[in-house]
């Protein structure tokens, strides 16, 4: 069914019962990292995430909030999409189970299962956890009444229901898992499923409910709604058109290469899901990978436990890349790990500011100082150069191997080994000594070339985890040709041409005063209050002298990137290029401009306005805009002919 070189990856679809937190972000960033990596290495990639919007829990939450369920979920979905935008998550499809096409497809699936006698009608009596939307047997309950997953009390439910004949497929699934060791990863999870559920014997699964109505109605018996896990699991294929009008995507991408799930939902994805796919004659995903939990003080972080960390305040301070790096680096994928602000800040300072940031800064500064910013051609390589070149050349295959095994932390460690080697190479070759007189110039050319090329390679490799930093590194190296930022371009050392001009920018990751930031973060992540937009009354201003005007330094700047600022509906955060220099500027025009349309435009920056810290970000200047009488604000643009950095006056 599948073309060569396609790669379909999915996250679980999240319950929109409240704001998503850093635990859900963990899964989604992992999927995004993998999708970016596969795209970069030439795969036709499709990345699904979305929301699981039906069920009793959502219905109750909506009631508590005094909203109808659809309005309730719509609001959270909008927020979820903003979070993914903030985290630089580039999904191909955002699947919602309230989507009418999905609903229709689920009804068809349900009927097909009934028609082929995999589903039958009977009476159900059992323990149900509304929080996890899961049924449990008496022996599985904790102390006779607690849900084994979340610990909350279960409810005794008795109702007429439809059942799926799981028992019929149990032996087939045991055999399948034994024959396909790669199917459930890590392997310990496969053993757990076999021992705890499959070998003791599967019970038929209750697949409809009558006690609430917020779900997909069974069309031939409308007092029933389809069990939310059936509704949810099938999103992975209805998103591709299964049981819909056009299944081109299904033909192209199914089966998925990898489905990421948290360890709490392995059972659903490795028992019910494969059995139901098989019953419908669909192939199974190649792999279901269960990652660990992000813990907070050794407890699972979860909305229902209330011990939650949210990404926006962290991103507002340190940027999405820093958080993405931390999530992917801190714990091996598959294991649990504790989230702490201190560990995050330590990683930023040591790995990002010290190791990587300093390397880039030192190298571009030396290129500036010794060669006017121009990348020199290398001369004959010596042993010390060749050692670093060999390590840099060995890096992409090692990185790929770790990434293909979803070992993000290991993959990053491989990169950081070379980052450290580069820093050691600077100490060994002592470019500042070579730069003392002309006799050192030929060696200095080689040393700085080797460093610049190694940094280019590092810049390419970190792209899946830190897309913005990758771009910034390449910009600082003066790379304009996109061919020099591709996976293929790092196969052999030396693709970076000499003659390019580096553009020293701001530090990639400014050093953090850890104790000060920790205190601020632990005060409840309170961002600084957002400045109220001023609606000027346009009083007549006094006449000024030319000297007054001369005090203003205004320049034309090109918008490198622009995005809505986390947690603010007024501010846009710009990264601007003034030619020789880049700046970050905040502007209160979010209501009037779509950030995506501003990238590449030339705007006018008041450069010598005192910097101002807003919500943890230092705004270095003010963008000029014009204000309509109704208070709406529109940026002023400069003609495309005008160069970046051109003075206005
Ligand atoms: N809606 C179901 C999934 C249906 S998929 C067909 C669901 N939603 S959830 O919102 O509760 O959880 C979604 C995912 O987030 C799960 O994989 C879960 O493991 C993950 N996480 C929730 N809290 C987490 C942490 N604290 N750490 C890591 N992952 C976490 O289950």
Boltz pocket constraint, residues with backbone or C-beta under 6 A from the ligand:
constraints:
  - pocket:
      binder: B
      contacts: [[A, 11], [A, 12], [A, 13], [A, 14], [A, 15], [A, 22], [A, 23], [A, 24], [A, 26], [A, 27], [A, 52], [A, 229], [A, 232], [A, 233], [A, 234], [A, 260], [A, 261], [A, 262], [A, 263], [A, 264], [A, 265], [A, 292], [A, 293], [A, 294], [A, 295], [A, 300], [A, 301], [A, 302]]
      max_distance: 6.0
